[in-house]
Amino acid sequence: MNIVNRYNRTKGDRVALPHISAHSLRHTGCTRMSEAGVDPKVLQYIMGHSRIAVTMEVYNHVSSERNRKEMDKLEKIRLIG
């Protein structure tokens, strides 16, 4: 039985957990590691991908917040602006 379903069935007064698949956790984990600055080749190895394109194009997601932080870095070193 799925651990989330088991928890939700016996939760009592606690808030129910949303359904989160292992696949969703994998995407989130890859994105968070990338946001934390993990080297892309190391991230590829951690994820077990034979091609870095899979890691970077399928599992690594860019949010507007992440994009803004990277642009702020570029402004600080005067590459833009």
PDB file as gemmi writes it, atoms N, CA and C in Angstrom:
CRYST1    1.000    1.000    1.000  90.00  90.00  90.00 P 1                      
ATOM      1  N   MET A   1       0.842  -1.187   0.000  1.00  0.00           N  
ATOM      2  CA  MET A   1       0.000   0.000   0.000  1.00  0.00           C  
ATOM      3  C   MET A   1       0.885   1.247   0.000  1.00  0.00           C  
ATOM      4  N   ASN A   2       0.453   2.245  -0.680  1.00  0.00           N  
ATOM      5  CA  ASN A   2       1.145   3.519  -0.764  1.00  0.00           C  
ATOM      6  C   ASN A   2       1.201   4.177   0.614  1.00  0.00           C  
ATOM      7  N   ILE A   3       2.391   4.687   0.998  1.00  0.00           N  
ATOM      8  CA  ILE A   3       2.567   5.284   2.316  1.00  0.00           C  
ATOM      9  C   ILE A   3       1.674   6.506   2.531  1.00  0.00           C  
ATOM     10  N   VAL A   4       1.442   7.296   1.478  1.00  0.00           N  
ATOM     11  CA  VAL A   4       0.566   8.466   1.598  1.00  0.00           C  
ATOM     12  C   VAL A   4      -0.867   8.015   1.865  1.00  0.00           C  
ATOM     13  N   ASN A   5      -1.331   7.005   1.149  1.00  0.00           N  
ATOM     14  CA  ASN A   5      -2.689   6.490   1.368  1.00  0.00           C  
ATOM     15  C   ASN A   5      -2.837   5.936   2.786  1.00  0.00           C  
ATOM     16  N   ARG A   6      -1.823   5.224   3.255  1.00  0.00           N  
ATOM     17  CA  ARG A   6      -1.867   4.665   4.608  1.00  0.00           C  
ATOM     18  C   ARG A   6      -1.927   5.782   5.650  1.00  0.00           C  
ATOM     19  N   TYR A   7      -1.099   6.806   5.466  1.00  0.00           N  
ATOM     20  CA  TYR A   7      -1.108   7.944   6.381  1.00  0.00           C  
ATOM     21  C   TYR A   7      -2.470   8.623   6.374  1.00  0.00           C  
ATOM     22  N   ASN A   8      -2.981   8.897   5.205  1.00  0.00           N  
ATOM     23  CA  ASN A   8      -4.267   9.602   5.090  1.00  0.00           C  
ATOM     24  C   ASN A   8      -5.420   8.790   5.684  1.00  0.00           C  
ATOM     25  N   ARG A   9      -5.353   7.490   5.568  1.00  0.00           N  
ATOM     26  CA  ARG A   9      -6.415   6.636   6.096  1.00  0.00           C  
ATOM     27  C   ARG A   9      -6.431   6.647   7.628  1.00  0.00           C  
ATOM     28  N   THR A  10      -5.255   6.859   8.242  1.00  0.00           N  
ATOM     29  CA  THR A  10      -5.147   6.793   9.705  1.00  0.00           C  
ATOM     30  C   THR A  10      -4.760   8.131  10.318  1.00  0.00           C  
ATOM     31  N   LYS A  11      -4.950   9.220   9.606  1.00  0.00           N  
ATOM     32  CA  LYS A  11      -4.433  10.519  10.020  1.00  0.00           C  
ATOM     33  C   LYS A  11      -5.121  11.120  11.236  1.00  0.00           C  
ATOM     34  N   GLY A  12      -6.343  10.751  11.521  1.00  0.00           N  
ATOM     35  CA  GLY A  12      -7.049  11.343  12.655  1.00  0.00           C  
ATOM     36  C   GLY A  12      -7.250  12.833  12.431  1.00  0.00           C  
ATOM     37  N   ASP A  13      -6.756  13.670  13.353  1.00  0.00           N  
ATOM     38  CA  ASP A  13      -6.919  15.125  13.275  1.00  0.00           C  
ATOM     39  C   ASP A  13      -5.854  15.800  12.407  1.00  0.00           C  
ATOM     40  N   ARG A  14      -4.862  15.045  11.959  1.00  0.00           N  
ATOM     41  CA  ARG A  14      -3.788  15.633  11.152  1.00  0.00           C  
ATOM     42  C   ARG A  14      -4.285  15.959   9.749  1.00  0.00           C  
ATOM     43  N   VAL A  15      -3.605  16.893   9.093  1.00  0.00           N  
ATOM     44  CA  VAL A  15      -3.948  17.287   7.726  1.00  0.00           C  
ATOM     45  C   VAL A  15      -3.542  16.171   6.770  1.00  0.00           C  
ATOM     46  N   ALA A  16      -4.402  15.878   5.815  1.00  0.00           N  
ATOM     47  CA  ALA A  16      -4.115  14.836   4.835  1.00  0.00           C  
ATOM     48  C   ALA A  16      -2.981  15.273   3.918  1.00  0.00           C  
ATOM     49  N   LEU A  17      -2.173  14.323   3.507  1.00  0.00           N  
ATOM     50  CA  LEU A  17      -1.086  14.587   2.562  1.00  0.00           C  
ATOM     51  C   LEU A  17      -1.619  14.498   1.139  1.00  0.00           C  
ATOM     52  N   PRO A  18      -1.121  15.359   0.247  1.00  0.00           N  
ATOM     53  CA  PRO A  18      -1.533  15.254  -1.160  1.00  0.00           C  
ATOM     54  C   PRO A  18      -0.851  14.050  -1.805  1.00  0.00           C  
ATOM     55  N   HIS A  19      -1.422  13.567  -2.883  1.00  0.00           N  
ATOM     56  CA  HIS A  19      -0.778  12.479  -3.615  1.00  0.00           C  
ATOM     57  C   HIS A  19       0.457  13.034  -4.332  1.00  0.00           C  
ATOM     58  N   ILE A  20       1.608  12.511  -4.017  1.00  0.00           N  
ATOM     59  CA  ILE A  20       2.862  12.912  -4.656  1.00  0.00           C  
ATOM     60  C   ILE A  20       3.551  11.637  -5.109  1.00  0.00           C  
ATOM     61  N   SER A  21       3.785  11.534  -6.394  1.00  0.00           N  
ATOM     62  CA  SER A  21       4.422  10.326  -6.918  1.00  0.00           C  
ATOM     63  C   SER A  21       5.937  10.396  -6.749  1.00  0.00           C  
ATOM     64  N   ALA A  22       6.562   9.244  -6.785  1.00  0.00           N  
ATOM     65  CA  ALA A  22       8.018   9.193  -6.738  1.00  0.00           C  
ATOM     66  C   ALA A  22       8.609   9.961  -7.918  1.00  0.00           C  
ATOM     67  N   HIS A  23       7.932   9.917  -9.040  1.00  0.00           N  
ATOM     68  CA  HIS A  23       8.400  10.627 -10.225  1.00  0.00           C  
ATOM     69  C   HIS A  23       8.405  12.142  -9.979  1.00  0.00           C  
ATOM     70  N   SER A  24       7.363  12.656  -9.337  1.00  0.00           N  
ATOM     71  CA  SER A  24       7.318  14.091  -9.003  1.00  0.00           C  
ATOM     72  C   SER A  24       8.439  14.463  -8.053  1.00  0.00           C  
ATOM     73  N   LEU A  25       8.700  13.602  -7.088  1.00  0.00           N  
ATOM     74  CA  LEU A  25       9.795  13.863  -6.145  1.00  0.00           C  
ATOM     75  C   LEU A  25      11.142  13.876  -6.862  1.00  0.00           C  
ATOM     76  N   ARG A  26      11.280  13.009  -7.851  1.00  0.00           N  
ATOM     77  CA  ARG A  26      12.526  12.952  -8.628  1.00  0.00           C  
ATOM     78  C   ARG A  26      12.748  14.263  -9.395  1.00  0.00           C  
ATOM     79  N   HIS A  27      11.711  14.766 -10.043  1.00  0.00           N  
ATOM     80  CA  HIS A  27      11.811  16.048 -10.756  1.00  0.00           C  
ATOM     81  C   HIS A  27      12.151  17.171  -9.787  1.00  0.00           C  
ATOM     82  N   THR A  28      11.438  17.222  -8.667  1.00  0.00           N  
ATOM     83  CA  THR A  28      11.669  18.266  -7.672  1.00  0.00           C  
ATOM     84  C   THR A  28      13.078  18.184  -7.115  1.00  0.00           C  
ATOM     85  N   GLY A  29      13.527  16.981  -6.799  1.00  0.00           N  
ATOM     86  CA  GLY A  29      14.876  16.808  -6.264  1.00  0.00           C  
ATOM     87  C   GLY A  29      15.937  17.289  -7.231  1.00  0.00           C  
ATOM     88  N   CYS A  30      15.798  16.963  -8.502  1.00  0.00           N  
ATOM     89  CA  CYS A  30      16.758  17.389  -9.516  1.00  0.00           C  
ATOM     90  C   CYS A  30      16.774  18.904  -9.633  1.00  0.00           C  
ATOM     91  N   THR A  31      15.595  19.497  -9.661  1.00  0.00           N  
ATOM     92  CA  THR A  31      15.506  20.954  -9.775  1.00  0.00           C  
ATOM     93  C   THR A  31      16.136  21.627  -8.561  1.00  0.00           C  
ATOM     94  N   ARG A  32      15.836  21.142  -7.363  1.00  0.00           N  
ATOM     95  CA  ARG A  32      16.385  21.754  -6.148  1.00  0.00           C  
ATOM     96  C   ARG A  32      17.908  21.611  -6.081  1.00  0.00           C  
ATOM     97  N   MET A  33      18.435  20.462  -6.506  1.00  0.00           N  
ATOM     98  CA  MET A  33      19.888  20.294  -6.519  1.00  0.00           C  
ATOM     99  C   MET A  33      20.528  21.267  -7.494  1.00  0.00           C  
ATOM    100  N   SER A  34      19.908  21.452  -8.648  1.00  0.00           N  
ATOM    101  CA  SER A  34      20.419  22.396  -9.625  1.00  0.00           C  
ATOM    102  C   SER A  34      20.370  23.818  -9.076  1.00  0.00           C  
ATOM    103  N   GLU A  35      19.264  24.182  -8.428  1.00  0.00           N  
ATOM    104  CA  GLU A  35      19.134  25.510  -7.822  1.00  0.00           C  
ATOM    105  C   GLU A  35      20.194  25.740  -6.752  1.00  0.00           C  
ATOM    106  N   ALA A  36      20.600  24.664  -6.087  1.00  0.00           N  
ATOM    107  CA  ALA A  36      21.610  24.762  -5.030  1.00  0.00           C  
ATOM    108  C   ALA A  36      23.024  24.848  -5.593  1.00  0.00           C  
ATOM    109  N   GLY A  37      23.135  24.734  -6.915  1.00  0.00           N  
ATOM    110  CA  GLY A  37      24.440  24.891  -7.543  1.00  0.00           C  
ATOM    111  C   GLY A  37      25.203  23.607  -7.791  1.00  0.00           C  
ATOM    112  N   VAL A  38      24.533  22.456  -7.698  1.00  0.00           N  
ATOM    113  CA  VAL A  38      25.207  21.188  -7.983  1.00  0.00           C  
ATOM    114  C   VAL A  38      25.660  21.199  -9.439  1.00  0.00           C  
ATOM    115  N   ASP A  39      26.908  20.831  -9.669  1.00  0.00           N  
ATOM    116  CA  ASP A  39      27.484  20.783 -11.007  1.00  0.00           C  
ATOM    117  C   ASP A  39      26.608  19.907 -11.914  1.00  0.00           C  
ATOM    118  N   PRO A  40      26.292  20.373 -13.129  1.00  0.00           N  
ATOM    119  CA  PRO A  40      25.418  19.597 -14.025  1.00  0.00           C  
ATOM    120  C   PRO A  40      25.906  18.173 -14.303  1.00  0.00           C  
ATOM    121  N   LYS A  41      27.196  17.959 -14.457  1.00  0.00           N  
ATOM    122  CA  LYS A  41      27.706  16.606 -14.711  1.00  0.00           C  
ATOM    123  C   LYS A  41      27.520  15.724 -13.483  1.00  0.00           C  
ATOM    124  N   VAL A  42      27.716  16.301 -12.302  1.00  0.00           N  
ATOM    125  CA  VAL A  42      27.491  15.546 -11.070  1.00  0.00           C  
ATOM    126  C   VAL A  42      26.007  15.232 -10.929  1.00  0.00           C  
ATOM    127  N   LEU A  43      25.173  16.193 -11.262  1.00  0.00           N  
ATOM    128  CA  LEU A  43      23.731  15.987 -11.203  1.00  0.00           C  
ATOM    129  C   LEU A  43      23.304  14.880 -12.161  1.00  0.00           C  
ATOM    130  N   GLN A  44      23.887  14.853 -13.336  1.00  0.00           N  
ATOM    131  CA  GLN A  44      23.613  13.784 -14.298  1.00  0.00           C  
ATOM    132  C   GLN A  44      23.945  12.426 -13.679  1.00  0.00           C  
ATOM    133  N   TYR A  45      25.089  12.349 -13.021  1.00  0.00           N  
ATOM    134  CA  TYR A  45      25.518  11.101 -12.392  1.00  0.00           C  
ATOM    135  C   TYR A  45      24.558  10.702 -11.266  1.00  0.00           C  
ATOM    136  N   ILE A  46      24.196  11.665 -10.413  1.00  0.00           N  
ATOM    137  CA  ILE A  46      23.277  11.393  -9.304  1.00  0.00           C  
ATOM    138  C   ILE A  46      21.944  10.866  -9.831  1.00  0.00           C  
ATOM    139  N   MET A  47      21.455  11.485 -10.897  1.00  0.00           N  
ATOM    140  CA  MET A  47      20.155  11.097 -11.453  1.00  0.00           C  
ATOM    141  C   MET A  47      20.232   9.779 -12.224  1.00  0.00           C  
ATOM    142  N   GLY A  48      21.434   9.368 -12.603  1.00  0.00           N  
ATOM    143  CA  GLY A  48      21.597   8.108 -13.324  1.00  0.00           C  
ATOM    144  C   GLY A  48      21.284   8.190 -14.803  1.00  0.00           C  
ATOM    145  N   HIS A  49      21.412   9.384 -15.375  1.00  0.00           N  
ATOM    146  CA  HIS A  49      21.125   9.565 -16.801  1.00  0.00           C  
ATOM    147  C   HIS A  49      22.372   9.319 -17.636  1.00  0.00           C  
ATOM    148  N   SER A  50      22.198   8.656 -18.767  1.00  0.00           N  
ATOM    149  CA  SER A  50      23.341   8.412 -19.652  1.00  0.00           C  
ATOM    150  C   SER A  50      23.682   9.652 -20.464  1.00  0.00           C  
ATOM    151  N   ARG A  51      22.694  10.533 -20.665  1.00  0.00           N  
ATOM    152  CA  ARG A  51      22.921  11.762 -21.426  1.00  0.00           C  
ATOM    153  C   ARG A  51      22.552  12.969 -20.570  1.00  0.00           C  
ATOM    154  N   ILE A  52      23.412  13.975 -20.569  1.00  0.00           N  
ATOM    155  CA  ILE A  52      23.150  15.171 -19.777  1.00  0.00           C  
ATOM    156  C   ILE A  52      21.927  15.919 -20.282  1.00  0.00           C  
ATOM    157  N   ALA A  53      21.598  15.755 -21.556  1.00  0.00           N  
ATOM    158  CA  ALA A  53      20.420  16.422 -22.120  1.00  0.00           C  
ATOM    159  C   ALA A  53      19.151  16.006 -21.384  1.00  0.00           C  
ATOM    160  N   VAL A  54      19.069  14.741 -20.985  1.00  0.00           N  
ATOM    161  CA  VAL A  54      17.893  14.274 -20.245  1.00  0.00           C  
ATOM    162  C   VAL A  54      17.809  15.005 -18.914  1.00  0.00           C  
ATOM    163  N   THR A  55      18.926  15.104 -18.225  1.00  0.00           N  
ATOM    164  CA  THR A  55      18.960  15.784 -16.926  1.00  0.00           C  
ATOM    165  C   THR A  55      18.550  17.237 -17.068  1.00  0.00           C  
ATOM    166  N   MET A  56      19.116  17.914 -18.041  1.00  0.00           N  
ATOM    167  CA  MET A  56      18.908  19.350 -18.151  1.00  0.00           C  
ATOM    168  C   MET A  56      17.583  19.725 -18.801  1.00  0.00           C  
ATOM    169  N   GLU A  57      17.090  18.918 -19.723  1.00  0.00           N  
ATOM    170  CA  GLU A  57      15.876  19.280 -20.454  1.00  0.00           C  
ATOM    171  C   GLU A  57      14.603  18.694 -19.860  1.00  0.00           C  
ATOM    172  N   VAL A  58      14.695  17.539 -19.254  1.00  0.00           N  
ATOM    173  CA  VAL A  58      13.495  16.876 -18.754  1.00  0.00           C  
ATOM    174  C   VAL A  58      13.313  17.068 -17.252  1.00  0.00           C  
ATOM    175  N   TYR A  59      14.391  16.965 -16.491  1.00  0.00           N  
ATOM    176  CA  TYR A  59      14.278  16.965 -15.034  1.00  0.00           C  
ATOM    177  C   TYR A  59      14.614  18.288 -14.371  1.00  0.00           C  
ATOM    178  N   ASN A  60      15.237  19.180 -15.053  1.00  0.00           N  
ATOM    179  CA  ASN A  60      15.683  20.441 -14.461  1.00  0.00           C  
ATOM    180  C   ASN A  60      14.752  21.552 -14.938  1.00  0.00           C  
ATOM    181  N   HIS A  61      14.004  22.145 -14.013  1.00  0.00           N  
ATOM    182  CA  HIS A  61      13.006  23.146 -14.376  1.00  0.00           C  
ATOM    183  C   HIS A  61      13.425  24.531 -13.908  1.00  0.00           C  
ATOM    184  N   VAL A  62      13.095  25.553 -14.684  1.00  0.00           N  
ATOM    185  CA  VAL A  62      13.450  26.929 -14.353  1.00  0.00           C  
ATOM    186  C   VAL A  62      12.181  27.705 -14.010  1.00  0.00           C  
ATOM    187  N   SER A  63      12.181  28.307 -12.837  1.00  0.00           N  
ATOM    188  CA  SER A  63      11.054  29.149 -12.435  1.00  0.00           C  
ATOM    189  C   SER A  63      11.416  30.606 -12.698  1.00  0.00           C  
ATOM    190  N   SER A  64      10.420  31.475 -12.649  1.00  0.00           N  
ATOM    191  CA  SER A  64      10.702  32.900 -12.843  1.00  0.00           C  
ATOM    192  C   SER A  64      11.579  33.424 -11.711  1.00  0.00           C  
ATOM    193  N   GLU A  65      11.402  32.913 -10.515  1.00  0.00           N  
ATOM    194  CA  GLU A  65      12.241  33.311  -9.372  1.00  0.00           C  
ATOM    195  C   GLU A  65      13.697  32.905  -9.612  1.00  0.00           C  
ATOM    196  N   ARG A  66      13.893  31.690 -10.073  1.00  0.00           N  
ATOM    197  CA  ARG A  66      15.250  31.206 -10.358  1.00  0.00           C  
ATOM    198  C   ARG A  66      15.894  32.037 -11.459  1.00  0.00           C  
ATOM    199  N   ASN A  67      15.140  32.356 -12.481  1.00  0.00           N  
ATOM    200  CA  ASN A  67      15.643  33.173 -13.578  1.00  0.00           C  
ATOM    201  C   ASN A  67      16.043  34.562 -13.073  1.00  0.00           C  
ATOM    202  N   ARG A  68      15.207  35.161 -12.225  1.00  0.00           N  
ATOM    203  CA  ARG A  68      15.501  36.487 -11.682  1.00  0.00           C  
ATOM    204  C   ARG A  68      16.797  36.479 -10.865  1.00  0.00           C  
ATOM    205  N   LYS A  69      16.993  35.457 -10.050  1.00  0.00           N  
ATOM    206  CA  LYS A  69      18.213  35.367  -9.238  1.00  0.00           C  
ATOM    207  C   LYS A  69      19.459  35.286 -10.119  1.00  0.00           C  
ATOM    208  N   GLU A  70      19.367  34.541 -11.198  1.00  0.00           N  
ATOM    209  CA  GLU A  70      20.514  34.419 -12.101  1.00  0.00           C  
ATOM    210  C   GLU A  70      20.786  35.735 -12.817  1.00  0.00           C  
ATOM    211  N   MET A  71      19.737  36.448 -13.191  1.00  0.00           N  
ATOM    212  CA  MET A  71      19.921  37.751 -13.835  1.00  0.00           C  
ATOM    213  C   MET A  71      20.531  38.753 -12.852  1.00  0.00           C  
ATOM    214  N   ASP A  72      20.138  38.682 -11.580  1.00  0.00           N  
ATOM    215  CA  ASP A  72      20.732  39.540 -10.553  1.00  0.00           C  
ATOM    216  C   ASP A  72      22.237  39.288 -10.435  1.00  0.00           C  
ATOM    217  N   LYS A  73      22.638  38.025 -10.533  1.00  0.00           N  
ATOM    218  CA  LYS A  73      24.066  37.696 -10.487  1.00  0.00           C  
ATOM    219  C   LYS A  73      24.811  38.356 -11.649  1.00  0.00           C  
ATOM    220  N   LEU A  74      24.204  38.287 -12.833  1.00  0.00           N  
ATOM    221  CA  LEU A  74      24.852  38.876 -14.003  1.00  0.00           C  
ATOM    222  C   LEU A  74      24.977  40.397 -13.864  1.00  0.00           C  
ATOM    223  N   GLU A  75      23.970  41.025 -13.310  1.00  0.00           N  
ATOM    224  CA  GLU A  75      24.033  42.478 -13.102  1.00  0.00           C  
ATOM    225  C   GLU A  75      25.177  42.839 -12.148  1.00  0.00           C  
ATOM    226  N   LYS A  76      25.392  42.031 -11.134  1.00  0.00           N  
ATOM    227  CA  LYS A  76      26.434  42.305 -10.143  1.00  0.00           C  
ATOM    228  C   LYS A  76      27.829  42.232 -10.748  1.00  0.00           C  
ATOM    229  N   ILE A  77      28.002  41.365 -11.753  1.00  0.00           N  
ATOM    230  CA  ILE A  77      29.326  41.290 -12.380  1.00  0.00           C  
ATOM    231  C   ILE A  77      29.376  42.131 -13.661  1.00  0.00           C  
ATOM    232  N   ARG A  78      28.321  42.910 -13.867  1.00  0.00           N  
ATOM    233  CA  ARG A  78      28.223  43.891 -14.952  1.00  0.00           C  
ATOM    234  C   ARG A  78      28.308  43.278 -16.364  1.00  0.00           C  
ATOM    235  N   LEU A  79      27.748  42.090 -16.510  1.00  0.00           N  
ATOM    236  CA  LEU A  79      27.653  41.508 -17.849  1.00  0.00           C  
ATOM    237  C   LEU A  79      26.451  42.073 -18.585  1.00  0.00           C  
ATOM    238  N   ILE A  80      25.464  42.523 -17.811  1.00  0.00           N  
ATOM    239  CA  ILE A  80      24.295  43.141 -18.419  1.00  0.00           C  
ATOM    240  C   ILE A  80      23.963  44.398 -17.618  1.00  0.00           C  
ATOM    241  N   GLY A  81      23.199  45.302 -18.210  1.00  0.00           N  
ATOM    242  CA  GLY A  81      22.701  46.469 -17.494  1.00  0.00           C  
ATOM    243  C   GLY A  81      23.614  47.639 -17.408  1.00  0.00           C  
TER     244      GLY A  81                                                      
END                                                                             
